[in-house]
Amino acid sequence: MDLSNLKPAAGAVKKKIRLGRGEASGTGGTAGRGHKGAKSRSGYKRKVGFEGGQMPLQRRVPKFGFKNPFRVEYTGVNLDALQDLAETHGVATVDLEVLKAHGLVGKNDLVKILGRGEIKVKLEVTAHAFSKTAAAAIEAAGGTAVTL
């Protein structure tokens, strides 16, 4: 066995039928395309979403909503995550570098501290934004909430 005598399995390769090569071939005339109409002609291409003249779904369904181009998207980090960081890693100050290092936020994310959970340790937290409840909880525990 070598590359010179390789061939496909028996019956795996079929001969291609050459359409439209005269009446004697059995595939002449209309070459399986039927009579007339756009689909019988060369270069035919149906429009995307075309439904045979019926009003297409894309036009039947009404428009709705809008995307605000000026929206500022924050990645939320909750107080319970900060409490967990303080307990497991002994962190006293939480800033963007600490959050990135522990995989809580991505490198280009804007960070907002949210108020789920409770915080029992004194932390100095630096972030782009704080919810009112989160800032109050951090300050109640004796820490500081610094907005960037």
N, CA, C and O atoms as a GROMACS GRO file, in nm:
protein
  592
    1MET      N    1   0.085  -0.119   0.000
    1MET     CA    2   0.000   0.000   0.000
    1MET      C    3   0.089   0.124   0.000
    1MET      O    4   0.169   0.144   0.091
    2ASP      N    5   0.074   0.207  -0.101
    2ASP     CA    6   0.141   0.337  -0.103
    2ASP      C    7   0.053   0.436  -0.178
    2ASP      O    8  -0.055   0.400  -0.226
    3LEU      N    9   0.098   0.561  -0.189
    3LEU     CA   10   0.016   0.666  -0.248
    3LEU      C   11  -0.016   0.643  -0.396
    3LEU      O   12  -0.112   0.699  -0.447
    4SER      N   13   0.066   0.562  -0.464
    4SER     CA   14   0.044   0.543  -0.608
    4SER      C   15  -0.076   0.455  -0.638
    4SER      O   16  -0.132   0.464  -0.747
    5ASN      N   17  -0.118   0.370  -0.544
    5ASN     CA   18  -0.230   0.281  -0.576
    5ASN      C   19  -0.352   0.301  -0.484
    5ASN      O   20  -0.429   0.208  -0.461
    6LEU      N   21  -0.368   0.422  -0.431
    6LEU     CA   22  -0.487   0.454  -0.352
    6LEU      C   23  -0.604   0.484  -0.444
    6LEU      O   24  -0.588   0.556  -0.542
    7LYS      N   25  -0.723   0.430  -0.414
    7LYS     CA   26  -0.844   0.471  -0.485
    7LYS      C   27  -0.964   0.463  -0.392
    7LYS      O   28  -0.962   0.391  -0.292
    8PRO      N   29  -1.071   0.536  -0.426
    8PRO     CA   30  -1.188   0.536  -0.338
    8PRO      C   31  -1.256   0.399  -0.338
    8PRO      O   32  -1.235   0.319  -0.429
    9ALA      N   33  -1.339   0.374  -0.236
    9ALA     CA   34  -1.410   0.246  -0.223
    9ALA      C   35  -1.504   0.227  -0.342
    9ALA      O   36  -1.549   0.324  -0.402
   10ALA      N   37  -1.532   0.104  -0.373
   10ALA     CA   38  -1.620   0.072  -0.485
   10ALA      C   39  -1.759   0.130  -0.461
   10ALA      O   40  -1.817   0.108  -0.354
   11GLY      N   41  -1.813   0.205  -0.557
   11GLY     CA   42  -1.946   0.264  -0.546
   11GLY      C   43  -1.950   0.397  -0.473
   11GLY      O   44  -2.057   0.456  -0.458
   12ALA      N   45  -1.834   0.446  -0.428
   12ALA     CA   46  -1.831   0.572  -0.354
   12ALA      C   47  -1.834   0.693  -0.446
   12ALA      O   48  -1.881   0.800  -0.407
   13VAL      N   49  -1.786   0.677  -0.569
   13VAL     CA   50  -1.780   0.789  -0.662
   13VAL      C   51  -1.879   0.767  -0.776
   13VAL      O   52  -1.874   0.666  -0.845
   14LYS      N   53  -1.970   0.865  -0.794
   14LYS     CA   54  -2.067   0.856  -0.903
   14LYS      C   55  -2.029   0.954  -1.010
   14LYS      O   56  -1.970   1.059  -0.982
   15LYS      N   57  -2.062   0.922  -1.136
   15LYS     CA   58  -2.035   1.012  -1.248
   15LYS      C   59  -2.136   1.126  -1.244
   15LYS      O   60  -2.255   1.104  -1.224
   16LYS      N   61  -2.087   1.248  -1.263
   16LYS     CA   62  -2.172   1.367  -1.261
   16LYS      C   63  -2.261   1.369  -1.385
   16LYS      O   64  -2.214   1.345  -1.496
   17ILE      N   65  -2.391   1.398  -1.365
   17ILE     CA   66  -2.483   1.407  -1.480
   17ILE      C   67  -2.467   1.544  -1.541
   17ILE      O   68  -2.479   1.646  -1.473
   18ARG      N   69  -2.440   1.548  -1.674
   18ARG     CA   70  -2.423   1.675  -1.744
   18ARG      C   71  -2.557   1.716  -1.802
   18ARG      O   72  -2.603   1.660  -1.901
   19LEU      N   73  -2.620   1.817  -1.737
   19LEU     CA   74  -2.753   1.860  -1.777
   19LEU      C   75  -2.749   1.949  -1.900
   19LEU      O   76  -2.650   2.018  -1.925
   20GLY      N   77  -2.857   1.945  -1.976
   20GLY     CA   78  -2.873   2.036  -2.089
   20GLY      C   79  -2.774   2.013  -2.202
   20GLY      O   80  -2.725   2.109  -2.261
   21ARG      N   81  -2.744   1.888  -2.233
   21ARG     CA   82  -2.649   1.858  -2.340
   21ARG      C   83  -2.719   1.786  -2.456
   21ARG      O   84  -2.667   1.688  -2.509
   22GLY      N   85  -2.835   1.835  -2.494
   22GLY     CA   86  -2.907   1.780  -2.609
   22GLY      C   87  -3.011   1.678  -2.570
   22GLY      O   88  -3.005   1.618  -2.462
   23GLU      N   89  -3.109   1.657  -2.659
   23GLU     CA   90  -3.222   1.567  -2.632
   23GLU      C   91  -3.176   1.423  -2.612
   23GLU      O   92  -3.233   1.352  -2.529
   24ALA      N   93  -3.076   1.379  -2.684
   24ALA     CA   94  -3.033   1.240  -2.680
   24ALA      C   95  -2.978   1.202  -2.542
   24ALA      O   96  -2.980   1.085  -2.506
   25SER      N   97  -2.928   1.300  -2.466
   25SER     CA   98  -2.871   1.269  -2.335
   25SER      C   99  -2.980   1.236  -2.232
   25SER      O  100  -2.952   1.179  -2.127
   26GLY      N  101  -3.106   1.272  -2.265
   26GLY     CA  102  -3.215   1.250  -2.171
   26GLY      C  103  -3.229   1.362  -2.070
   26GLY      O  104  -3.326   1.366  -1.994
   27THR      N  105  -3.132   1.454  -2.068
   27THR     CA  106  -3.138   1.568  -1.976
   27THR      C  107  -3.130   1.699  -2.052
   27THR      O  108  -3.087   1.801  -1.997
   28GLY      N  109  -3.173   1.698  -2.178
   28GLY     CA  110  -3.168   1.819  -2.260
   28GLY      C  111  -3.292   1.903  -2.239
   28GLY      O  112  -3.360   1.888  -2.137
   29GLY      N  113  -3.323   1.989  -2.332
   29GLY     CA  114  -3.443   2.072  -2.324
   29GLY      C  115  -3.436   2.168  -2.208
   29GLY      O  116  -3.359   2.264  -2.210
   30THR      N  117  -3.515   2.142  -2.106
   30THR     CA  118  -3.520   2.235  -1.993
   30THR      C  119  -3.421   2.198  -1.883
   30THR      O  120  -3.407   2.274  -1.787
   31ALA      N  121  -3.352   2.086  -1.895
   31ALA     CA  122  -3.247   2.044  -1.802
   31ALA      C  123  -3.297   2.039  -1.657
   31ALA      O  124  -3.225   2.077  -1.565
   32GLY      N  125  -3.421   1.991  -1.637
   32GLY     CA  126  -3.474   1.975  -1.502
   32GLY      C  127  -3.519   2.102  -1.435
   32GLY      O  128  -3.548   2.102  -1.316
   33ARG      N  129  -3.526   2.214  -1.513
   33ARG     CA  130  -3.564   2.342  -1.454
   33ARG      C  131  -3.710   2.378  -1.479
   33ARG      O  132  -3.755   2.485  -1.437
   34GLY      N  133  -3.784   2.295  -1.546
   34GLY     CA  134  -3.923   2.327  -1.578
   34GLY      C  135  -3.929   2.430  -1.690
   34GLY      O  136  -3.828   2.453  -1.757
   35HIS      N  137  -4.046   2.492  -1.711
   35HIS     CA  138  -4.062   2.586  -1.821
   35HIS      C  139  -4.071   2.729  -1.772
   35HIS      O  140  -4.145   2.757  -1.677
   36LYS      N  141  -3.997   2.817  -1.834
   36LYS     CA  142  -4.003   2.963  -1.812
   36LYS      C  143  -3.988   3.005  -1.665
   36LYS      O  144  -3.966   2.921  -1.577
   37GLY      N  145  -4.002   3.134  -1.640
   37GLY     CA  146  -3.993   3.186  -1.504
   37GLY      C  147  -3.850   3.213  -1.462
   37GLY      O  148  -3.755   3.164  -1.524
   38ALA      N  149  -3.836   3.292  -1.357
   38ALA     CA  150  -3.704   3.335  -1.312
   38ALA      C  151  -3.614   3.217  -1.276
   38ALA      O  152  -3.494   3.220  -1.304
   39LYS      N  153  -3.672   3.113  -1.215
   39LYS     CA  154  -3.590   3.000  -1.169
   39LYS      C  155  -3.532   2.919  -1.283
   39LYS      O  156  -3.436   2.844  -1.263
   40SER      N  157  -3.588   2.932  -1.403
   40SER     CA  158  -3.536   2.854  -1.515
   40SER      C  159  -3.418   2.925  -1.582
   40SER      O  160  -3.348   2.864  -1.663
   41ARG      N  161  -3.394   3.051  -1.548
   41ARG     CA  162  -3.293   3.130  -1.619
   41ARG      C  163  -3.158   3.128  -1.547
   41ARG      O  164  -3.151   3.107  -1.426
   42SER      N  165  -3.053   3.151  -1.624
   42SER     CA  166  -2.920   3.152  -1.563
   42SER      C  167  -2.905   3.278  -1.478
   42SER      O  168  -2.966   3.381  -1.506
   43GLY      N  169  -2.823   3.268  -1.375
   43GLY     CA  170  -2.798   3.383  -1.289
   43GLY      C  171  -2.909   3.413  -1.192
   43GLY      O  172  -2.909   3.518  -1.127
   44TYR      N  173  -3.006   3.321  -1.179
   44TYR     CA  174  -3.119   3.345  -1.090
   44TYR      C  175  -3.073   3.343  -0.945
   44TYR      O  176  -2.998   3.254  -0.904
   45LYS      N  177  -3.118   3.442  -0.868
   45LYS     CA  178  -3.091   3.443  -0.726
   45LYS      C  179  -3.212   3.501  -0.655
   45LYS      O  180  -3.255   3.611  -0.688
   46ARG      N  181  -3.268   3.429  -0.558
   46ARG     CA  182  -3.385   3.476  -0.484
   46ARG      C  183  -3.340   3.578  -0.380
   46ARG      O  184  -3.234   3.563  -0.319
   47LYS      N  185  -3.422   3.683  -0.358
   47LYS     CA  186  -3.391   3.781  -0.255
   47LYS      C  187  -3.392   3.715  -0.118
   47LYS      O  188  -3.470   3.623  -0.095
   48VAL      N  189  -3.308   3.761  -0.027
   48VAL     CA  190  -3.307   3.710   0.109
   48VAL      C  191  -3.442   3.741   0.173
   48VAL      O  192  -3.488   3.855   0.168
   49GLY      N  193  -3.505   3.641   0.232
   49GLY     CA  194  -3.634   3.661   0.299
   49GLY      C  195  -3.753   3.661   0.205
   49GLY      O  196  -3.866   3.684   0.250
   50PHE      N  197  -3.732   3.634   0.075
   50PHE     CA  198  -3.844   3.633  -0.021
   50PHE      C  199  -3.933   3.513   0.006
   50PHE      O  200  -3.883   3.401   0.023
   51GLU      N  201  -4.065   3.535   0.011
   51GLU     CA  202  -4.159   3.427   0.043
   51GLU      C  203  -4.261   3.410  -0.070
   51GLU      O  204  -4.380   3.391  -0.043
   52GLY      N  205  -4.217   3.416  -0.193
   52GLY     CA  206  -4.305   3.390  -0.307
   52GLY      C  207  -4.409   3.497  -0.329
   52GLY      O  208  -4.515   3.468  -0.385
   53GLY      N  209  -4.384   3.618  -0.289
   53GLY     CA  210  -4.478   3.727  -0.309
   53GLY      C  211  -4.562   3.757  -0.185
   53GLY      O  212  -4.616   3.866  -0.172
   54GLN      N  213  -4.572   3.660  -0.094
   54GLN     CA  214  -4.638   3.685   0.036
   54GLN      C  215  -4.554   3.788   0.111
   54GLN      O  216  -4.432   3.792   0.096
   55MET      N  217  -4.620   3.872   0.192
   55MET     CA  218  -4.548   3.974   0.269
   55MET      C  219  -4.449   3.902   0.362
   55MET      O  220  -4.492   3.824   0.447
   56PRO      N  221  -4.320   3.927   0.349
   56PRO     CA  222  -4.221   3.852   0.428
   56PRO      C  223  -4.232   3.880   0.578
   56PRO      O  224  -4.275   3.988   0.619
   57LEU      N  225  -4.192   3.784   0.656
   57LEU     CA  226  -4.198   3.794   0.802
   57LEU      C  227  -4.131   3.920   0.852
   57LEU      O  228  -4.181   3.988   0.941
   58GLN      N  229  -4.017   3.952   0.794
   58GLN     CA  230  -3.940   4.069   0.835
   58GLN      C  231  -4.021   4.199   0.820
   58GLN      O  232  -3.999   4.294   0.895
   59ARG      N  233  -4.114   4.203   0.725
   59ARG     CA  234  -4.197   4.322   0.706
   59ARG      C  235  -4.331   4.312   0.778
   59ARG      O  236  -4.396   4.414   0.802
   60ARG      N  237  -4.375   4.188   0.812
   60ARG     CA  238  -4.502   4.170   0.882
   60ARG      C  239  -4.490   4.207   1.030
   60ARG      O  240  -4.585   4.259   1.089
   61VAL      N  241  -4.373   4.180   1.088
   61VAL     CA  242  -4.353   4.204   1.231
   61VAL      C  243  -4.321   4.352   1.251
   61VAL      O  244  -4.235   4.406   1.180
   62PRO      N  245  -4.388   4.419   1.345
   62PRO     CA  246  -4.364   4.562   1.363
   62PRO      C  247  -4.227   4.593   1.424
   62PRO      O  248  -4.166   4.510   1.491
   63LYS      N  249  -4.180   4.715   1.399
   63LYS     CA  250  -4.055   4.760   1.460
   63LYS      C  251  -4.079   4.787   1.607
   63LYS      O  252  -4.191   4.822   1.646
   64PHE      N  253  -3.977   4.770   1.689
   64PHE     CA  254  -3.993   4.807   1.830
   64PHE      C  255  -3.856   4.836   1.891
   64PHE      O  256  -3.753   4.791   1.841
   65GLY      N  257  -3.858   4.913   2.000
   65GLY     CA  258  -3.737   4.937   2.079
   65GLY      C  259  -3.639   5.032   2.013
   65GLY      O  260  -3.657   5.076   1.900
   66PHE      N  261  -3.534   5.061   2.090
   66PHE     CA  262  -3.427   5.142   2.037
   66PHE      C  263  -3.304   5.121   2.123
   66PHE      O  264  -3.316   5.093   2.242
   67LYS      N  265  -3.184   5.134   2.064
   67LYS     CA  266  -3.060   5.117   2.137
   67LYS      C  267  -2.999   5.254   2.164
   67LYS      O  268  -2.970   5.328   2.070
   68ASN      N  269  -2.980   5.287   2.290
   68ASN     CA  270  -2.922   5.416   2.327
   68ASN      C  271  -2.772   5.413   2.299
   68ASN      O  272  -2.699   5.337   2.362
   69PRO      N  273  -2.724   5.496   2.205
   69PRO     CA  274  -2.580   5.493   2.173
   69PRO      C  275  -2.492   5.549   2.284
   69PRO      O  276  -2.371   5.529   2.283
   70PHE      N  277  -2.553   5.620   2.380
   70PHE     CA  278  -2.474   5.682   2.487
   70PHE      C  279  -2.479   5.604   2.618
   70PHE      O  280  -2.432   5.653   2.720
   71ARG      N  281  -2.536   5.483   2.615
   71ARG     CA  282  -2.546   5.402   2.736
   71ARG      C  283  -2.408   5.367   2.790
   71ARG      O  284  -2.318   5.332   2.714
   72VAL      N  285  -2.392   5.378   2.922
   72VAL     CA  286  -2.266   5.339   2.988
   72VAL      C  287  -2.291   5.205   3.056
   72VAL      O  288  -2.376   5.194   3.144
   73GLU      N  289  -2.217   5.104   3.015
   73GLU     CA  290  -2.236   4.968   3.064
   73GLU      C  291  -2.136   4.938   3.175
   73GLU      O  292  -2.015   4.942   3.153
   74TYR      N  293  -2.187   4.908   3.294
   74TYR     CA  294  -2.101   4.874   3.408
   74TYR      C  295  -2.105   4.724   3.433
   74TYR      O  296  -2.205   4.657   3.406
   75THR      N  297  -1.994   4.670   3.485
   75THR     CA  298  -1.992   4.533   3.533
   75THR      C  299  -2.017   4.538   3.683
   75THR      O  300  -1.944   4.604   3.756
   76GLY      N  301  -2.120   4.468   3.728
   76GLY     CA  302  -2.158   4.473   3.870
   76GLY      C  303  -2.076   4.377   3.954
   76GLY      O  304  -2.053   4.263   3.916
   77VAL      N  305  -2.033   4.426   4.071
   77VAL     CA  306  -1.967   4.341   4.170
   77VAL      C  307  -2.041   4.363   4.302
   77VAL      O  308  -2.052   4.476   4.349
   78ASN      N  309  -2.092   4.256   4.360
   78ASN     CA  310  -2.173   4.268   4.481
   78ASN      C  311  -2.089   4.266   4.608
   78ASN      O  312  -1.973   4.223   4.607
   79LEU      N  313  -2.150   4.313   4.717
   79LEU     CA  314  -2.081   4.318   4.846
   79LEU      C  315  -2.039   4.180   4.894
   79LEU      O  316  -1.934   4.165   4.956
   80ASP      N  317  -2.122   4.076   4.866
   80ASP     CA  318  -2.084   3.942   4.911
   80ASP      C  319  -1.954   3.894   4.845
   80ASP      O  320  -1.878   3.818   4.905
   81ALA      N  321  -1.929   3.938   4.722
   81ALA     CA  322  -1.803   3.904   4.653
   81ALA      C  323  -1.685   3.973   4.721
   81ALA      O  324  -1.577   3.915   4.734
   82LEU      N  325  -1.705   4.099   4.764
   82LEU     CA  326  -1.599   4.173   4.834
   82LEU      C  327  -1.572   4.110   4.970
   82LEU      O  328  -1.456   4.098   5.010
   83GLN      N  329  -1.677   4.069   5.040
   83GLN     CA  330  -1.663   4.002   5.171
   83GLN      C  331  -1.584   3.873   5.154
   83GLN      O  332  -1.497   3.841   5.235
   84ASP      N  333  -1.615   3.798   5.047
   84ASP     CA  334  -1.546   3.672   5.017
   84ASP      C  335  -1.398   3.698   4.990
   84ASP      O  336  -1.311   3.624   5.037
   85LEU      N  337  -1.368   3.804   4.911
   85LEU     CA  338  -1.229   3.842   4.883
   85LEU      C  339  -1.154   3.870   5.012
   85LEU      O  340  -1.042   3.823   5.032
   86ALA      N  341  -1.216   3.948   5.100
   86ALA     CA  342  -1.152   3.986   5.226
   86ALA      C  343  -1.126   3.864   5.313
   86ALA      O  344  -1.020   3.855   5.376
   87GLU      N  345  -1.220   3.770   5.319
   87GLU     CA  346  -1.204   3.652   5.402
   87GLU      C  347  -1.100   3.555   5.347
   87GLU      O  348  -1.012   3.510   5.420
   88THR      N  349  -1.110   3.523   5.218
   88THR     CA  350  -1.023   3.420   5.161
   88THR      C  351  -0.882   3.470   5.129
   88THR      O  352  -0.786   3.395   5.143
   89HIS      N  353  -0.868   3.596   5.086
   89HIS     CA  354  -0.738   3.647   5.042
   89HIS      C  355  -0.681   3.755   5.134
   89HIS      O  356  -0.570   3.804   5.111
   90GLY      N  357  -0.755   3.792   5.237
   90GLY     CA  358  -0.706   3.891   5.333
   90GLY      C  359  -0.681   4.028   5.272
   90GLY      O  360  -0.584   4.094   5.307
   91VAL      N  361  -0.767   4.070   5.181
   91VAL     CA  362  -0.750   4.198   5.113
   91VAL      C  363  -0.806   4.310   5.200
   91VAL      O  364  -0.916   4.299   5.255
   92ALA      N  365  -0.728   4.423   5.213
   92ALA     CA  366  -0.776   4.538   5.291
   92ALA      C  367  -0.824   4.650   5.200
   92ALA      O  368  -0.915   4.725   5.236
   93THR      N  369  -0.763   4.662   5.081
   93THR     CA  370  -0.808   4.761   4.984
   93THR      C  371  -0.849   4.689   4.857
   93THR      O  372  -0.778   4.601   4.807
   94VAL      N  373  -0.966   4.727   4.806
   94VAL     CA  374  -1.017   4.666   4.682
   94VAL      C  375  -1.022   4.773   4.575
   94VAL      O  376  -1.098   4.869   4.584
   95ASP      N  377  -0.937   4.756   4.472
   95ASP     CA  378  -0.941   4.847   4.357
   95ASP      C  379  -0.952   4.764   4.230
   95ASP      O  380  -0.970   4.642   4.236
   96LEU      N  381  -0.942   4.829   4.114
   96LEU     CA  382  -0.962   4.760   3.986
   96LEU      C  383  -0.859   4.649   3.966
   96LEU      O  384  -0.891   4.542   3.913
   97GLU      N  385  -0.734   4.674   4.008
   97GLU     CA  386  -0.628   4.574   3.988
   97GLU      C  387  -0.657   4.446   4.067
   97GLU      O  388  -0.637   4.336   4.016
   98VAL      N  389  -0.705   4.462   4.190
   98VAL     CA  390  -0.739   4.345   4.274
   98VAL      C  391  -0.854   4.268   4.211
   98VAL      O  392  -0.850   4.145   4.204
   99LEU      N  393  -0.958   4.339   4.165
   99LEU     CA  394  -1.073   4.273   4.103
   99LEU      C  395  -1.034   4.199   3.975
   99LEU      O  396  -1.083   4.089   3.949
  100LYS      N  397  -0.945   4.261   3.895
  100LYS     CA  398  -0.897   4.195   3.772
  100LYS      C  399  -0.815   4.071   3.806
  100LYS      O  400  -0.829   3.967   3.743
  101ALA      N  401  -0.728   4.085   3.906
  101ALA     CA  402  -0.640   3.974   3.944
  101ALA      C  403  -0.719   3.852   3.992
  101ALA      O  404  -0.675   3.738   3.972
  102HIS      N  405  -0.835   3.874   4.054
  102HIS     CA  406  -0.915   3.764   4.103
  102HIS      C  407  -1.027   3.724   4.006
  102HIS      O  408  -1.113   3.643   4.040
  103GLY      N  409  -1.026   3.781   3.884
  103GLY     CA  410  -1.118   3.739   3.778
  103GLY      C  411  -1.262   3.786   3.794
  103GLY      O  412  -1.352   3.728   3.734
  104LEU      N  413  -1.284   3.890   3.874
  104LEU     CA  414  -1.421   3.939   3.892
  104LEU      C  415  -1.463   4.034   3.780
  104LEU      O  416  -1.582   4.046   3.750
  105VAL      N  417  -1.366   4.103   3.718
  105VAL     CA  418  -1.395   4.195   3.608
  105VAL      C  419  -1.290   4.178   3.499
  105VAL      O  420  -1.183   4.122   3.523
  106GLY      N  421  -1.323   4.225   3.379
  106GLY     CA  422  -1.228   4.222   3.268
  106GLY      C  423  -1.138   4.344   3.270
  106GLY      O  424  -1.158   4.435   3.351
  107LYS      N  425  -1.038   4.348   3.181
  107LYS     CA  426  -0.938   4.454   3.187
  107LYS      C  427  -0.991   4.592   3.146
  107LYS      O  428  -0.938   4.693   3.192
  108ASN      N  429  -1.095   4.598   3.062
  108ASN     CA  430  -1.147   4.728   3.017
  108ASN      C  431  -1.284   4.761   3.076
  108ASN      O  432  -1.350   4.856   3.033
  109ASP      N  433  -1.328   4.682   3.176
  109ASP     CA  434  -1.462   4.702   3.230
  109ASP      C  435  -1.471   4.823   3.322
  109ASP      O  436  -1.377   4.856   3.393
  110LEU      N  437  -1.589   4.888   3.318
  110LEU     CA  438  -1.623   4.989   3.419
  110LEU      C  439  -1.693   4.913   3.531
  110LEU      O  440  -1.780   4.831   3.504
  111VAL      N  441  -1.656   4.942   3.656
  111VAL     CA  442  -1.703   4.862   3.769
  111VAL      C  443  -1.800   4.941   3.855
  111VAL      O  444  -1.775   5.056   3.889
  112LYS      N  445  -1.913   4.876   3.889
  112LYS     CA  446  -2.009   4.935   3.982
  112LYS      C  447  -2.028   4.837   4.097
  112LYS      O  448  -2.053   4.719   4.075
  113ILE      N  449  -2.015   4.887   4.220
  113ILE     CA  450  -2.034   4.803   4.338
  113ILE      C  451  -2.182   4.806   4.374
  113ILE      O  452  -2.242   4.912   4.391
  114LEU      N  453  -2.241   4.685   4.385
  114LEU     CA  454  -2.383   4.670   4.411
  114LEU      C  455  -2.407   4.616   4.552
  114LEU      O  456  -2.316   4.561   4.614
  115GLY      N  457  -2.530   4.632   4.601
  115GLY     CA  458  -2.556   4.609   4.742
  115GLY      C  459  -2.604   4.473   4.786
  115GLY      O  460  -2.652   4.462   4.899
  116ARG      N  461  -2.593   4.367   4.705
  116ARG     CA  462  -2.638   4.235   4.749
  116ARG      C  463  -2.540   4.178   4.852
  116ARG      O  464  -2.419   4.191   4.837
  117GLY      N  465  -2.591   4.116   4.954
  117GLY     CA  466  -2.507   4.058   5.058
  117GLY      C  467  -2.474   4.161   5.164
  117GLY      O  468  -2.523   4.274   5.160
  118GLU      N  469  -2.389   4.120   5.260
  118GLU     CA  470  -2.349   4.215   5.363
  118GLU      C  471  -2.198   4.211   5.378
  118GLU      O  472  -2.133   4.112   5.343
  119ILE      N  473  -2.143   4.320   5.432
  119ILE     CA  474  -1.999   4.331   5.448
  119ILE      C  475  -1.970   4.355   5.595
  119ILE      O  476  -2.030   4.442   5.658
  120LYS      N  477  -1.875   4.277   5.650
  120LYS     CA  478  -1.846   4.284   5.794
  120LYS      C  479  -1.708   4.340   5.822
  120LYS      O  480  -1.678   4.377   5.936
  121VAL      N  481  -1.622   4.345   5.719
  121VAL     CA  482  -1.484   4.392   5.739
  121VAL      C  483  -1.468   4.535   5.688
  121VAL      O  484  -1.545   4.582   5.604
  122LYS      N  485  -1.366   4.602   5.743
  122LYS     CA  486  -1.337   4.740   5.704
  122LYS      C  487  -1.255   4.734   5.574
  122LYS      O  488  -1.144   4.682   5.572
  123LEU      N  489  -1.312   4.789   5.466
  123LEU     CA  490  -1.244   4.786   5.335
  123LEU      C  491  -1.240   4.926   5.274
  123LEU      O  492  -1.331   5.006   5.292
  124GLU      N  493  -1.131   4.952   5.202
  124GLU     CA  494  -1.124   5.074   5.121
  124GLU      C  495  -1.150   5.029   4.977
  124GLU      O  496  -1.067   4.963   4.915
  125VAL      N  497  -1.268   5.066   4.926
  125VAL     CA  498  -1.311   5.018   4.794
  125VAL      C  499  -1.305   5.132   4.693
  125VAL      O  500  -1.361   5.239   4.716
  126THR      N  501  -1.237   5.106   4.580
  126THR     CA  502  -1.228   5.204   4.471
  126THR      C  503  -1.296   5.147   4.348
  126THR      O  504  -1.263   5.037   4.304
  127ALA      N  505  -1.393   5.222   4.292
  127ALA     CA  506  -1.463   5.175   4.172
  127ALA      C  507  -1.517   5.294   4.094
  127ALA      O  508  -1.510   5.408   4.141
  128HIS      N  509  -1.570   5.268   3.975
  128HIS     CA  510  -1.625   5.375   3.892
  128HIS      C  511  -1.759   5.427   3.944
  128HIS      O  512  -1.791   5.544   3.927
  129ALA      N  513  -1.838   5.338   4.009
  129ALA     CA  514  -1.970   5.378   4.059
  129ALA      C  515  -2.011   5.287   4.174
  129ALA      O  516  -1.964   5.174   4.186
  130PHE      N  517  -2.099   5.338   4.260
  130PHE     CA  518  -2.153   5.262   4.373
  130PHE      C  519  -2.304   5.281   4.377
  130PHE      O  520  -2.355   5.388   4.346
  131SER      N  521  -2.376   5.175   4.415
  131SER     CA  522  -2.518   5.194   4.442
  131SER      C  523  -2.527   5.258   4.581
  131SER      O  524  -2.434   5.246   4.661
  132LYS      N  525  -2.639   5.325   4.609
  132LYS     CA  526  -2.655   5.392   4.739
  132LYS      C  527  -2.643   5.294   4.855
  132LYS      O  528  -2.579   5.323   4.955
  133THR      N  529  -2.707   5.176   4.840
  133THR     CA  530  -2.705   5.077   4.948
  133THR      C  531  -2.565   5.022   4.970
  133THR      O  532  -2.525   4.996   5.084
  134ALA      N  533  -2.489   5.003   4.861
  134ALA     CA  534  -2.353   4.949   4.872
  134ALA      C  535  -2.262   5.048   4.943
  134ALA      O  536  -2.187   5.011   5.033
  135ALA      N  537  -2.269   5.176   4.902
  135ALA     CA  538  -2.186   5.279   4.966
  135ALA      C  539  -2.219   5.290   5.114
  135ALA      O  540  -2.130   5.304   5.197
  136ALA      N  541  -2.348   5.286   5.147
  136ALA     CA  542  -2.391   5.296   5.286
  136ALA      C  543  -2.340   5.177   5.368
  136ALA      O  544  -2.295   5.194   5.481
  137ALA      N  545  -2.347   5.057   5.311
  137ALA     CA  546  -2.304   4.936   5.381
  137ALA      C  547  -2.153   4.936   5.405
  137ALA      O  548  -2.107   4.895   5.512
  138ILE      N  549  -2.075   4.982   5.306
  138ILE     CA  550  -1.929   4.988   5.320
  138ILE      C  551  -1.892   5.087   5.430
  138ILE      O  552  -1.806   5.058   5.513
  139GLU      N  553  -1.956   5.203   5.430
  139GLU     CA  554  -1.926   5.306   5.531
  139GLU      C  555  -1.976   5.265   5.670
  139GLU      O  556  -1.915   5.301   5.770
  140ALA      N  557  -2.086   5.189   5.675
  140ALA     CA  558  -2.137   5.140   5.803
  140ALA      C  559  -2.040   5.040   5.865
  140ALA      O  560  -2.033   5.029   5.988
  141ALA      N  561  -1.966   4.966   5.781
  141ALA     CA  562  -1.868   4.868   5.831
  141ALA      C  563  -1.736   4.934   5.867
  141ALA      O  564  -1.642   4.868   5.911
  142GLY      N  565  -1.727   5.068   5.849
  142GLY     CA  566  -1.605   5.141   5.884
  142GLY      C  567  -1.510   5.162   5.768
  142GLY      O  568  -1.400   5.213   5.787
  143GLY      N  569  -1.550   5.123   5.648
  143GLY     CA  570  -1.464   5.139   5.531
  143GLY      C  571  -1.493   5.266   5.456
  143GLY      O  572  -1.573   5.349   5.499
  144THR      N  573  -1.427   5.282   5.341
  144THR     CA  574  -1.450   5.400   5.256
  144THR      C  575  -1.482   5.356   5.114
  144THR      O  576  -1.427   5.258   5.065
  145ALA      N  577  -1.571   5.431   5.048
  145ALA     CA  578  -1.609   5.406   4.909
  145ALA      C  579  -1.557   5.522   4.825
  145ALA      O  580  -1.610   5.632   4.832
  146VAL      N  581  -1.454   5.497   4.744
  146VAL     CA  582  -1.391   5.601   4.663
  146VAL      C  583  -1.436   5.585   4.518
  146VAL      O  584  -1.415   5.480   4.456
  147THR      N  585  -1.498   5.690   4.464
  147THR     CA  586  -1.543   5.686   4.323
  147THR      C  587  -1.433   5.739   4.232
  147THR      O  588  -1.376   5.845   4.257
  148LEU      N  589  -1.404   5.665   4.127
  148LEU     CA  590  -1.302   5.709   4.030
  148LEU      C  591  -1.354   5.822   3.942
  148LEU      O  592  -1.281   5.871   3.856
   0.00000   0.00000   0.00000
